[in-house]
Every structure is written in structure tokens, then in C-alpha cells.
């Protein structure tokens, strides 16, 4: 299963607003993944515990946990491996890692969620409100 980039967000509140908007449109948390540099920088609240968070590091991780995460791709771990696992090229992965290092958040959606349809629906609602 592929993961497609829905958006890149500069702050946690922007990320949270996008997640709430997607959930209102019927996208489940299990279809979303957040990529960040440090796991604890992602603050989603108790209502979004079903969203996978993948990060390069978690300041509280022990060496054992970092090794565990590296081999399981669960929780925090190596973002380079995560992005390449889902088919992103070396250049795309490098660009995404630079964004993450700049403290930005990626919101990815599973392939069965049509990003084009979601964004087309947003464009229609903006045109109808004008």
C-alpha cells in the first residue's frame, strides 16, 4: 500500500486543523500518517490516537527502543527507510527529510483515499461560498 502526501504543515495547529477537516470528510485516522523529526513535537490530542506517527527520533527513546523502531518501522524510527519503503525516490526522500528537519510536518494518506477528490471538493465548496 502506498502513502501519498496530502500536505506539509509549518505548525502543529495547522496539522491538527487538516486532520480534523479530513475526518469530517470521512477519512479515518488509520488511513493517515504523520511524519515529523521528533515524535513528541506532534501533539494530536486524545481524539486522534489512531493516527500513525513516524519520526526520526524521540528524545525519550532509549537505545533499545531506537533499535526496535528501526527494525519494525513502528512509532519513531528512520524516516528515510519509511519514505523509500513507500516508493519515494532518493531525490523525493531527500527533499522531504529536509522539510522535516526544518520542523515541518507531513500528512500522508493511504492510497485508497483520493487526494484529488478531496481537493476538488474543497475547491467546489470555496466556489460555492463566493
N, C-alpha and C positions, 0 to 999 in steps of 0.2 A: 504494500500500500504506500502510495506517495503522500507527501506533505507539501502543500502549496502555500506560499507566503501570501497571507491576507493583507498584512500591513506591518510597518515599522513605526514604533512609537517612542517619542522622546521622554515620556514620563509615565509613571505608574497610573496616575488618574486617567490619562488618555487611553492606556491599555485597558483599564477596567471599564471605561465607557464603551469601547469597541466590543469587549466581551459581553457586556450587558445587552448591547444592541443586537449582536449575533444570537444570543439566547432568546431575545424577543422575537427573532425571525425564525426560531425553531432549530437552531444549531445546538447540539448538545455539547456539554463540556468535554465528554470523552472524544469528541471529534476535533478538539482544539489542543494545540501545544504552544507553550510559551518558551522562547529561547532567550536567555539572559547570561550576562557574565557571572554574576553572583546570585545564587538561588534566593538568598534571603532578601535581596533587593526587590523581588517580586512579591507584592502584597495584594492578594486577591480576595481576602476575607473568607469567612467560613462557608459562604454560599457557593463557592467555586472550587471546592476540594476535588472535583472530578477532572480538573484540567491538569495535564502533564506539564511539569516544569522541568526543562533540561537546561543545565548551566555548566560553565567551565569549572566553577568552583563554588564551594560553600565554606565560608570562613570557619564554620564549626566542624567541618568534616575532619575526621581522623585519617591517618594514612591508610588504615584498613578500609574505611568507607570509600575513600577516593579510588582505591584499587577495585573494590566491589562495584562501584558505579561505572568505572571504566569498562569492565567486562560485561556488565548487564545492560548498559545504556539506560539505566533506570535512575530517576532522580537527577542528581548532579553528575557530571562526567565530562567527557571530551566532546565539545560541540563539533569539532572538525569531523570526528567519526560519525556523529549524528547526521550532519548535513550530507556527507558523502554516502552514507547508508541509504538516504532517500533520493539519490541520483543527481545531486547538485554537482556541477563541475568544480574543478580546482579553483578557477577564477571566481565563480559564484560564491563558493565557500569562503574564499579569502575575503571577498567584499563583505559578506555577512559577518564574518568574525571581526572585521574592522569596526563595523557598526555596533556590534555587541560590546566590544572593548570601549567604545565611546559611551557606554551606559545606556544604550538604546535597547528596546525590547522588540522581538519578532513575535508575531502571532501567526501561527501556521494552522492550516485546516487540512483534514483528511481529504483525499482525492474525491470521495463521493459527494462532497459539498461543492457546489458550483459557485466559485467566486464571481464569475461573470454574471450569473443570475442575481446574486446578492447585490452586486454593484449596480446592475441595471435597475433593480428595484429601488435602490437609493436614488438614482438619477430620476426615475419616474416620480417618486414622492417629492423631490425638490422642485421638479417642473410643475407639479400639481399645486404646490404651495405658493407659487408665484402668481 
